[in-house]
Amino acid sequence: MKSKTLLRTLLIVSFIAATLIFSPSSRAEGTPAPCDLFTRADAQALFGEDVSEGVLRDAISPAGQSCRYSLLDTFGITLRVATTEAIAEEGIYDSAKDVFDRQVKARKASENASKKYKEVEDLGDGAFWEGTSLWVLKGDVLLIFKVNAVLEGSFESREALDDAKEEQNLVFSLKAAETVLSRLE
């Protein structure tokens, strides 16, 4: 019985080690980490309030990394950076452009998603807002900005509140994207 448990434990440890060694790299050489592209100081300037330290995480589908800055535990900004190299290594999509193009096509084809979809002109090599996130393609890098900002005021209806919140989050996402894109050039 002990030998079976030991063997099972060794197999699990071997599997975990192999996964870590052979897992896709989360970013391409030369592409800064998301917390370097959009810093804590940038997030504090964006919100006009103190935010947490950035929390860096690996991301999947598309492969890359994300950095999250929070304020009041619920609000904040997450920047996700997915490079063509990491995406191709993951094996689901071919490149950053492939992911971007598929997302655009899917949103335009969906009756519900198309209601929120907005193309954004003059930002990177292509950009769109999908209601909660700003997707920006810049060369071989896909950037995804998700903002949840505090919204002050009172509103006539839930729909008016949701519309105002979406507009505010889009404005903050666009400001963050300008900062990040200036660092990628």
Beta strands, then each sheet from edge to edge (+ up, - down):
strand 1: 55-59
strand 2: 64-71
strand 3: 75-83
strand 4: 118-119
strand 5: 126-129
strand 6: 133-138
strand 7: 141-148
sheet 1: 1+ 2- 3+ 7- 6+ 5- 4+
end
